[in-house]
Amino acid sequence: MNNIETFMKSALDKRTIELNIRKLRSYEGFTDFFSNDYLSLVEMQSPKDVDEKPGSSRLISGTTNSILKLEQKCAQFFNDESALIFNSGYDANVGVFASIPQRGDIILYDESAHASMIDGMRLSLANRKKFKHNDLADLEKKLQQQNATHCFVAVEGLYSMDGDLAPIKEMQALCEKYNAFLIVDEAHSGGVYGENGNGYCQALNVKPFLRIFTFGKAFSSNGACIVGSKISTDFLTNFARTFIFTTALNESTVARSLHIFENADFNAQQKKLQSNVQYFNEKFSEFRLTSDDSSPIKILRLKDRKEIRTVEGKLHDHKVGTVAVFSPAVPFEKECLRFSLHANNTKEEIDHLHDLIEEEMD
């Protein structure tokens, strides 16, 4: 074993001792309380007989009529001037934060912001400073203190590791007051909120500077889009390295996304999802769950990592799929069991989940 492998083994051994080691395994046949397919659209059939083309960067030969049509559809669907397709939500966030904020600018970001946003900020020439999670007073204090050329405020619509919604309307008002630019990652709120699934900002009638939507969650496909002004998407086309230096999405993936946006009954699936969310809230009212009432993401915090692992193991023994979330994905004091609800979960599945947890915690 060479020196670097010794270092890597030591790091892995440390995580194993701390009950924090990640392992890949199949959960085929499990009841789904952990995927991000909130609206259960994975069951929708994809278009057949798609003509695949050789892969290339979109700026070379990878921009096809179908991907341009998808961008037009996204701009229309999310009610904005323009949309730009990226290969993933991670690529989209890194591309935005690494290219738009410049030297002399500052990014104020929620302390619970996704890792992809943080990684993009680390590549940026701008300064960055976090504010307390969903804390409007702390955000305003930071806005008052900054004297940058441009100030950007980075938040999520629905936080995947807290299950709570951002106070977007109030944040937009603060950004307007202090001449800042609000950027909202709607990875987990897109599809779940808004008329026909057009997002949490639209549900609140708020139009931030930019919104990022991931297709791999409620939209049950792959890829992502950034929506905003035409000049913003033109800038990203020219300066976002995660857009420029990568092979475009394949045609079958683009066709599936377009098919979902054009044919899914989002309102009907939202109603099914919210019915399950309401039933879950009532069934689990005895537990110390944290999340917004309407959120399909439910968080159960237990006394320590060992108890979290024990309850997770019990659920997995009964083929009930949920996930334990540990540091560094969340701060140490926020380690938890995370449950994701879906439109096609049954009340019997929710009852079974409840009974297993109740039995383990008695």
ABEGO torsion letter per residue (X at the ends): XBAAAAAAAAAAAAAAAAGABBBBBBABGBBBAABABAAGAAABBBBBGBBBBBBBBAAAAABBAAAAAAAAAAAAAAGBABBBBBABAAAAAAAAAAAABBBGBBBBBBAABBAAAAAAAAABABBBBBBBBGBAAAAAAAAAABABABBBBBBBABBAAAGBBBBAAAAAAAAAAAGBBBBBBAAAABGABEBGGAEAAAAAGBBBABBBBBAABAAGBBEBBBBEBAAAAAAAAAABAAAABBBBBBAAAAAAAAAAAAABBAAAAAAAAAAAAAAAAAAAAABBBBEBAABABBBBBBABAAAAAAAAAAAAAAGBBBBBBBOAABBAAABBBBBBBBAABBAAAAAAAAAAAAAAAX
